[in-house]
Amino acid sequence: MNGVLPAWLSALLSAFDFAAPWALLALPLPLLATRLIPAEPEGGSGALRVPGTVVGEGRSGADLAARGRRRAALTWTLWVALVAALSGPRLVMPATALPASGREIMIAMDLSGSMERRDFTLDGETVNRLTAVKRVGTDFIRRRAGDRIGLVIFADQAYVAAAPSFDTAAVARALDEATIGISGRSTGIGDGLGLALRRLDPRDAGDDAPSVPAGGKAAKAVILLSDGANNAGQTAPKDVAELAKELGIKVYTIALGPRDMADADGEQDVVDTETLRDMAQASGGEAFRVRTTDDLVRVADAIDRLEGGRALAPPLPLRRDLWPWPAALALLSAALLLASRRGA
């Protein structure tokens, strides 16, 4: 059959399906009714027989026969279209398979006042640190389709800017809309990491948390980015990193900025690379050093590979219902049949 029919028609027929194919068994019911129900005996009807002269000269036998055939055709069209609509015809088309990994990632981003420093380059122009982080970070988030990602912002205080969600586009928008000063201008690294861990803790997970197979464990990670030293908040960063290890959550730290505390020479608001490195090691993660925008891009690619393992999920079929078309034909046939009765 595939060799006889055109390719497009063969593909269309292979995608054609019925939601309730058993409804098609009703198609021969009118024929069965005429066979099984006995005809009314002559003279038993209450109808009044009218002579042809009373009906009028304008309607010949041929006209009446043609009208009867049209009414019969409309009746059968109405019945067939109605049964076809009830059977639920539809086209079943495979959807594009999406990547899926079961990973949960929280991004904890420093939004202190030092992120306003203009010492990064983007598209040939000098920009502040936050602008560079937004460009690279939003691209990283959008690439993680299939992961459950959230965003925590920290400065004087920490807050959840985007709850963990599979909607990576919404999380990327939340990062792009982040504004310096909304939560203060200091740097509370410990509180930021603590809040991120709390949102990844299964005891605090919401109903949208991904299911974990029996005997398995969802991969969870925190990506923490800071350009300063911890000088706010109620918790010590290293203590929170130890808690992350107990929870089985890796912490990837990114030290942002051209200068370290080790070679600051009295300069203020420089990044505490040593503390960030200790945090990553304590949790079983990795620490990264970023001095330029190119470094930031390379780090995003490296974390993307480390948290890889994504595979294509089984494609879900997309169904396009076609029943409205036969239903509309049935309605039209009923209207024409009613009009023909009134005009009789």
MARPATI-924648 format. One record per residue (C-alpha): residue in three letters; chain; x, y, z. Coordinates in Angstrom, 2 decimals, always signed. Layout:
N
  type  mol       xx       yy       zz
   Ala    A        X        Y        Z
...
***
This chain:
344
  type  mol       xx       yy       zz
   Met    A    +0.00    +0.00    +0.00
   Asn    A    +2.87    +2.37    +0.78
   Gly    A    +4.22    +1.90    -2.75
   Val    A    +0.86    +2.77    -4.35
   Leu    A    -0.08    +5.86    -2.34
   Pro    A    +1.89    +9.13    -2.41
   Ala    A    +4.30    +9.61    +0.49
   Trp    A    +2.31   +12.46    +2.02
   Leu    A    -0.96   +10.50    +1.91
   Ser    A    +0.68    +7.42    +3.38
   Ala    A    +2.12    +9.51    +6.23
   Leu    A    -1.30   +11.10    +6.84
   Leu    A    -3.05    +7.72    +7.01
   Ser    A    -0.44    +6.32    +9.37
   Ala    A    -1.00    +9.25   +11.74
   Phe    A    -4.81    +8.95   +11.60
   Asp    A    -6.49    +7.50   +14.69
   Phe    A    -9.84    +7.28   +16.51
   Ala    A   -10.37    +8.08   +20.19
   Ala    A   -13.48    +5.84   +20.32
   Pro    A   -13.40    +3.50   +17.30
   Trp    A   -16.18    +1.37   +18.77
   Ala    A   -18.62    +4.21   +17.95
   Leu    A   -18.28    +3.29   +14.25
   Leu    A   -20.29    +0.13   +14.99
   Ala    A   -23.38    +2.38   +15.04
   Leu    A   -23.10    +3.17   +11.30
   Pro    A   -25.32    +0.28   +10.05
   Leu    A   -28.01    +0.79   +12.72
   Pro    A   -30.52    +2.50   +10.35
   Leu    A   -30.21    -0.36    +7.85
   Leu    A   -30.70    -2.90   +10.61
   Ala    A   -33.72    -0.98   +11.84
   Thr    A   -35.40    -1.07    +8.42
   Arg    A   -34.72    -4.82    +8.20
   Leu    A   -35.78    -5.81   +11.70
   Ile    A   -38.69    -3.44   +12.39
   Pro    A   -41.78    -4.67   +10.51
   Ala    A   -43.46    -2.27    +8.10
   Glu    A   -46.73    -0.70    +9.16
   Pro    A   -49.71    -2.52    +7.56
   Glu    A   -51.58    -0.61    +4.90
   Gly    A   -54.52    +1.24    +6.29
   Gly    A   -53.09    +1.25    +9.81
   Ser    A   -51.67    +4.72    +9.53
   Gly    A   -53.45    +7.79   +10.76
   Ala    A   -52.25    +9.77    +7.75
   Leu    A   -54.76   +11.37    +5.44
   Arg    A   -54.50   +10.42    +1.80
   Val    A   -54.88   +13.50    -0.42
   Pro    A   -55.63   +13.26    -4.16
   Gly    A   -52.95   +14.45    -6.51
   Thr    A   -55.19   +17.23    -7.85
   Val    A   -55.30   +18.81    -4.41
   Val    A   -51.50   +18.75    -4.04
   Gly    A   -51.18   +20.88    -7.11
   Glu    A   -50.04   +20.67   -10.65
   Gly    A   -46.61   +22.17    -9.89
   Arg    A   -45.27   +19.01    -8.26
   Ser    A   -44.94   +16.08   -10.54
   Gly    A   -43.97   +12.60    -9.50
   Ala    A   -40.41   +13.21   -10.66
   Asp    A   -40.13   +16.33    -8.44
   Leu    A   -41.41   +14.47    -5.42
   Ala    A   -38.98   +11.60    -6.07
   Ala    A   -36.03   +14.00    -6.38
   Arg    A   -37.03   +15.73    -3.15
   Gly    A   -37.23   +12.36    -1.43
   Arg    A   -33.76   +11.41    -2.66
   Arg    A   -32.32   +14.71    -1.42
   Arg    A   -33.89   +14.23    +1.99
   Ala    A   -32.59   +10.67    +2.16
   Ala    A   -29.09   +11.86    +1.24
   Leu    A   -29.23   +14.58    +3.92
   Thr    A   -30.47   +12.08    +6.49
   Trp    A   -27.64    +9.65    +5.75
   Thr    A   -25.09   +12.46    +5.71
   Leu    A   -26.36   +13.62    +9.10
   Trp    A   -26.10   +10.12   +10.56
   Val    A   -22.66    +9.27    +9.14
   Ala    A   -21.20   +12.65   +10.18
   Leu    A   -22.67   +12.32   +13.66
   Val    A   -21.21    +8.82   +14.15
   Ala    A   -17.86    +9.98   +12.74
   Ala    A   -17.77   +12.86   +15.23
   Leu    A   -18.61   +10.51   +18.12
   Ser    A   -15.74    +8.20   +17.11
   Gly    A   -13.25   +11.01   +17.78
   Pro    A   -11.06   +11.14   +14.66
   Arg    A    -7.64   +12.67   +15.31
   Leu    A    -4.12   +13.01   +13.98
   Val    A    -1.39   +11.62   +16.24
   Met    A    +2.01   +13.26   +15.68
   Pro    A    +5.20   +12.68   +17.70
   Ala    A    +6.53   +15.68   +19.59
   Thr    A   +10.14   +16.74   +19.61
   Ala    A   +12.00   +14.93   +22.38
   Leu    A   +13.28   +17.27   +25.10
   Pro    A   +16.42   +16.75   +27.18
   Ala    A   +15.80   +15.44   +30.67
   Ser    A   +18.22   +14.78   +33.50
   Gly    A   +16.34   +14.90   +36.79
   Arg    A   +18.88   +17.43   +38.10
   Glu    A   +18.01   +20.22   +40.51
   Ile    A   +20.22   +23.30   +40.41
   Met    A   +20.03   +26.44   +42.51
   Ile    A   +21.99   +29.49   +41.38
   Ala    A   +23.05   +31.73   +44.28
   Met    A   +24.22   +35.09   +42.98
   Asp    A   +25.95   +37.92   +44.81
   Leu    A   +24.08   +41.18   +44.26
   Ser    A   +26.18   +43.40   +46.52
   Gly    A   +27.29   +46.89   +45.61
   Ser    A   +30.65   +45.74   +44.23
   Met    A   +28.84   +44.12   +41.28
   Glu    A   +28.54   +47.68   +39.88
   Arg    A   +32.28   +47.83   +39.16
   Arg    A   +32.98   +48.30   +35.47
   Asp    A   +35.94   +46.00   +34.89
   Phe    A   +34.48   +43.46   +32.41
   Thr    A   +34.26   +43.65   +28.63
   Leu    A   +31.23   +42.63   +26.59
   Asp    A   +30.94   +43.02   +22.81
   Gly    A   +33.93   +45.36   +22.83
   Glu    A   +32.48   +47.65   +25.51
   Thr    A   +33.36   +48.01   +29.18
   Val    A   +30.44   +46.93   +31.36
   Asn    A   +29.86   +46.27   +35.04
   Arg    A   +30.16   +42.80   +36.52
   Leu    A   +26.41   +42.27   +36.82
   Thr    A   +25.84   +42.90   +33.11
   Ala    A   +28.44   +40.28   +32.17
   Val    A   +27.00   +37.77   +34.63
   Lys    A   +23.48   +38.33   +33.29
   Arg    A   +24.57   +37.69   +29.70
   Val    A   +26.44   +34.47   +30.47
   Gly    A   +24.10   +33.30   +33.23
   Thr    A   +20.87   +33.60   +31.26
   Asp    A   +22.43   +31.68   +28.38
   Phe    A   +23.54   +28.94   +30.80
   Ile    A   +20.06   +28.67   +32.34
   Arg    A   +18.31   +28.43   +28.98
   Arg    A   +20.67   +25.62   +27.94
   Arg    A   +19.59   +23.55   +30.95
   Ala    A   +16.18   +22.59   +29.54
   Gly    A   +15.01   +19.48   +31.38
   Asp    A   +16.52   +20.57   +34.73
   Arg    A   +14.68   +22.09   +37.67
   Ile    A   +16.43   +25.41   +38.29
   Gly    A   +15.94   +28.18   +40.83
   Leu    A   +17.62   +31.49   +41.64
   Val    A   +18.67   +32.95   +45.00
   Ile    A   +19.90   +36.53   +45.31
   Phe    A   +21.99   +37.56   +48.31
   Ala    A   +23.53   +40.75   +49.68
   Asp    A   +22.64   +42.00   +53.19
   Gln    A   +19.85   +39.43   +53.06
   Ala    A   +19.05   +36.46   +50.85
   Tyr    A   +15.79   +35.86   +49.03
   Val    A   +14.43   +33.52   +46.38
   Ala    A   +14.13   +35.43   +43.11
   Ala    A   +12.84   +32.37   +41.22
   Ala    A   +11.52   +29.22   +42.87
   Pro    A   +12.91   +25.95   +41.48
   Ser    A   +11.09   +25.26   +38.23
   Phe    A   +11.39   +23.46   +34.91
   Asp    A   +10.51   +26.77   +33.25
   Thr    A   +14.09   +27.79   +32.51
   Ala    A   +12.94   +30.79   +30.46
   Ala    A   +11.19   +32.27   +33.53
   Val    A   +14.26   +31.73   +35.70
   Ala    A   +16.45   +33.38   +33.05
   Arg    A   +14.08   +36.39   +33.03
   Ala    A   +14.34   +36.64   +36.83
   Leu    A   +18.13   +36.79   +36.57
   Asp    A   +17.98   +39.38   +33.79
   Glu    A   +15.68   +41.57   +35.94
   Ala    A   +17.92   +41.45   +39.02
   Thr    A   +18.87   +44.91   +40.33
   Ile    A   +21.73   +45.90   +42.62
   Gly    A   +20.62   +47.29   +45.96
   Ile    A   +17.29   +45.49   +46.16
   Ser    A   +18.53   +43.38   +49.09
   Gly    A   +21.31   +45.66   +50.39
   Arg    A   +24.91   +46.22   +49.36
   Ser    A   +26.91   +43.90   +51.65
   Thr    A   +27.79   +40.25   +50.99
   Gly    A   +26.07   +37.47   +52.96
   Ile    A   +27.57   +34.40   +51.29
   Gly    A   +26.61   +32.00   +54.10
   Asp    A   +22.97   +33.08   +54.13
   Gly    A   +22.77   +32.88   +50.34
   Leu    A   +24.08   +29.33   +50.27
   Gly    A   +21.91   +28.34   +53.23
   Leu    A   +18.73   +29.52   +51.51
   Ala    A   +19.69   +27.70   +48.31
   Leu    A   +20.25   +24.47   +50.25
   Arg    A   +16.91   +24.86   +51.98
   Arg    A   +15.10   +25.04   +48.64
   Leu    A   +16.90   +21.88   +47.49
   Asp    A   +16.24   +19.98   +50.72
   Pro    A   +13.58   +17.32   +49.92
   Arg    A   +11.85   +18.11   +53.23
   Asp    A   +11.10   +21.61   +51.93
   Ala    A   +10.43   +20.65   +48.31
   Gly    A    +7.08   +21.57   +46.83
   Asp    A    +4.64   +19.47   +44.84
   Asp    A    +6.49   +20.28   +41.61
   Ala    A    +9.67   +18.51   +42.77
   Pro    A   +10.72   +15.79   +40.34
   Ser    A   +10.05   +12.23   +41.36
   Val    A   +13.06   +10.11   +42.25
   Pro    A   +13.13    +6.46   +41.18
   Ala    A   +13.11    +3.86   +43.93
   Gly    A   +16.63    +3.38   +45.21
   Gly    A   +17.82    +6.42   +43.24
   Lys    A   +18.79    +9.93   +44.23
   Ala    A   +18.21   +13.16   +42.34
   Ala    A   +21.43   +15.01   +41.48
   Lys    A   +21.44   +18.39   +43.22
   Ala    A   +23.91   +21.25   +43.00
   Val    A   +24.33   +24.89   +43.94
   Ile    A   +26.25   +27.31   +41.73
   Leu    A   +27.37   +30.19   +43.95
   Leu    A   +28.90   +33.32   +42.44
   Ser    A   +30.45   +36.09   +44.50
   Asp    A   +32.86   +38.97   +43.94
   Gly    A   +33.50   +39.79   +47.60
   Ala    A   +34.03   +38.44   +51.11
   Asn    A   +31.40   +37.37   +53.60
   Asn    A   +30.59   +40.43   +55.72
   Ala    A   +26.87   +40.04   +56.43
   Gly    A   +24.39   +37.42   +57.55
   Gln    A   +24.11   +35.03   +60.48
   Thr    A   +25.93   +31.92   +59.17
   Ala    A   +29.54   +31.10   +58.35
   Pro    A   +30.07   +30.02   +54.72
   Lys    A   +32.26   +27.01   +55.58
   Asp    A   +29.71   +25.68   +58.09
   Val    A   +26.96   +25.85   +55.46
   Ala    A   +29.23   +24.08   +52.97
   Glu    A   +29.64   +21.23   +55.48
   Leu    A   +25.85   +21.03   +55.68
   Ala    A   +25.70   +20.78   +51.89
   Lys    A   +27.99   +17.75   +52.05
   Glu    A   +25.68   +16.09   +54.60
   Leu    A   +22.71   +16.71   +52.29
   Gly    A   +24.59   +15.31   +49.30
   Ile    A   +24.50   +18.63   +47.44
   Lys    A   +27.56   +19.76   +45.49
   Val    A   +28.54   +23.42   +45.60
   Tyr    A   +30.31   +25.01   +42.64
   Thr    A   +31.82   +28.35   +43.60
   Ile    A   +32.80   +31.12   +41.19
   Ala    A   +35.17   +33.81   +42.44
   Leu    A   +34.51   +36.89   +40.30
   Gly    A   +36.82   +39.86   +39.87
   Pro    A   +40.39   +40.66   +38.78
   Arg    A   +41.86   +40.94   +42.33
   Asp    A   +42.01   +38.48   +45.28
   Met    A   +42.19   +39.24   +48.98
   Ala    A   +45.65   +37.65   +48.98
   Asp    A   +47.07   +40.35   +46.67
   Ala    A   +44.65   +43.18   +47.37
   Asp    A   +47.23   +45.53   +48.98
   Gly    A   +44.57   +47.10   +51.16
   Glu    A   +41.98   +47.35   +48.37
   Gln    A   +38.38   +47.03   +49.52
   Asp    A   +35.61   +44.82   +48.09
   Val    A   +37.85   +42.17   +46.54
   Val    A   +36.89   +38.53   +46.22
   Asp    A   +37.69   +36.00   +48.95
   Thr    A   +38.91   +33.23   +46.65
   Glu    A   +40.28   +31.10   +49.48
   Thr    A   +36.96   +30.87   +51.32
   Leu    A   +35.06   +30.07   +48.13
   Arg    A   +37.58   +27.35   +47.31
   Asp    A   +37.25   +25.83   +50.78
   Met    A   +33.46   +25.83   +50.45
   Ala    A   +33.59   +23.93   +47.17
   Gln    A   +36.05   +21.37   +48.52
   Ala    A   +34.02   +20.83   +51.69
   Ser    A   +30.91   +19.98   +49.70
   Gly    A   +32.60   +17.84   +47.05
   Gly    A   +32.19   +20.43   +44.31
   Glu    A   +34.69   +22.53   +42.39
   Ala    A   +35.94   +26.11   +42.61
   Phe    A   +36.46   +28.39   +39.62
   Arg    A   +38.31   +31.68   +39.21
   Val    A   +36.91   +34.31   +36.84
   Arg    A   +38.78   +37.49   +35.94
   Thr    A   +37.33   +38.26   +32.50
   Thr    A   +34.16   +37.66   +30.51
   Asp    A   +35.92   +34.92   +28.53
   Asp    A   +36.74   +33.18   +31.82
   Leu    A   +33.08   +33.40   +32.79
   Val    A   +31.99   +31.78   +29.52
   Arg    A   +34.51   +28.96   +29.96
   Val    A   +33.34   +28.33   +33.53
   Ala    A   +29.69   +28.16   +32.43
   Asp    A   +30.62   +25.61   +29.77
   Ala    A   +32.66   +23.60   +32.30
   Ile    A   +29.80   +23.44   +34.82
   Asp    A   +27.40   +22.55   +32.01
   Arg    A   +29.62   +19.55   +31.21
   Leu    A   +30.07   +18.56   +34.86
   Glu    A   +26.31   +18.60   +35.37
   Gly    A   +25.68   +16.85   +32.06
   Gly    A   +24.25   +13.40   +31.61
   Arg    A   +21.11   +14.66   +29.94
   Ala    A   +19.33   +12.32   +27.56
   Leu    A   +16.33   +12.75   +25.31
   Ala    A   +13.12   +11.93   +27.13
   Pro    A   +10.62    +9.65   +25.34
   Pro    A    +8.62   +11.83   +22.94
   Leu    A    +5.01   +12.40   +23.92
   Pro    A    +2.44   +12.15   +21.12
   Leu    A    +0.59   +15.32   +20.15
   Arg    A    -3.04   +14.73   +19.21
   Arg    A    -5.02   +17.08   +17.00
   Asp    A    -8.75   +16.42   +17.28
   Leu    A   -10.69   +16.36   +13.99
   Trp    A   -14.18   +15.67   +15.35
   Pro    A   -15.35   +19.32   +15.01
   Trp    A   -15.34   +18.92   +11.21
   Pro    A   -17.82   +15.99   +10.99
   Ala    A   -19.81   +17.58   +13.82
   Ala    A   -20.14   +20.77   +11.76
   Leu    A   -21.21   +18.71    +8.73
   Ala    A   -23.85   +16.97   +10.85
   Leu    A   -25.18   +20.32   +12.07
   Leu    A   -25.32   +21.66    +8.52
   Ser    A   -27.14   +18.55    +7.30
   Ala    A   -29.67   +18.85   +10.12
   Ala    A   -30.32   +22.49    +9.23
   Leu    A   -30.83   +21.68    +5.53
   Leu    A   -33.10   +18.76    +6.41
   Leu    A   -35.21   +20.99    +8.63
   Ala    A   -35.43   +23.65    +5.90
   Ser    A   -36.55   +21.03    +3.36
   Arg    A   -39.33   +19.88    +5.69
   Arg    A   -40.59   +23.42    +6.16
   Gly    A   -40.55   +24.01    +2.43
   Ala    A   -42.48   +20.84    +1.70
***
